Amino acid sequence: MAREWSQTFNADIRPVDINCVGCPSDTGPLFGYCATCGIRVCAREHGIETCVVCADYPCEQPTRWFSRVPEAKATLEKMRGAS
């Protein structure tokens, strides 16, 4: 992913730079990207902190990422179980 984004944005983006710090955060490694993240935008539009508390979870937004970032699904499922 870091390699892909480095090419897409013509920037030196390292794997450590793209670790998601969660939708509720207002800071992060690539906060500029976070502002356009479909998952984050959707959660904010629904007035919720994160998609795991949404009645429509899992919808298309997070599901698209699960195949690319299986750890994200595990993290969200843990959060959903704790809420």
N, C-alpha and C positions, 0 to 999 in steps of 0.2 A: 504494500500500500504506500509506504514511504517513497519507494522508487517511482511508483506511478504518479503520485502527487508531485514529486520533484520534477518530473517531466512535464506534467500538465501545467504547473504553475511556474516553471522555469526557476526553481529555487532549490536550495540544498535542505531537504527535509529528511531528518533522521527518524528511525522508528520510535525513539523515545519522545520525539516531538509531536506524535499523533495520538498519544494515549488520551482517550476520552476521560475527562474528569467529571462527567455527569451533567445532565441538563440543568439542574438547579444552580450550577456554578456560574459566576460572572467572570471568572478568570480561567486561564488554561493555556496549554502550550500553543495551540493554534486557534486562539479565540476568534480571530477573523473568520476562520472557516466555521467555527461553532455557530456563528450568527446565521449561517446559511444551511446548517445541517437540517435535513428534512425531518428527522426525528425530533430535534429540539424545537424547530419552528412549529411543528404539529402540536407538541405538548403545550407550548406557549399559547397557541391559538385556542386550545381547549381549556386554558386557564389552570393547567395542572403542572406540577413540578417535573414529572417524568411519566413516560408512557405506561409504566407498569400499573399505575392506578387508574388508567383509562378503562372504561367499560368495553371499548372496542379492541383492547389488547388481546392477542397480537394482531395488528393490522398489517397492511402492506409496508409501511415505513420501517419498522424494526425487522420484519421478516426478511427483507432484501439484504440486510446486513448479516443475518445469522449465518448464511452460507459462507460469507467472507470472513466473519469474525465470530466463530462459535463460542468463544469466551464471553462475548456480549450477551448471548442468549442465556448462558449459565448464570451470569451476574444478574440479569434482569429477572430470571426465574427465582433466584434467591431473594431478591428485593420484593418480589410479588408475594412470596411466601411469608415474608416478615411483616408485610403491611396488613 
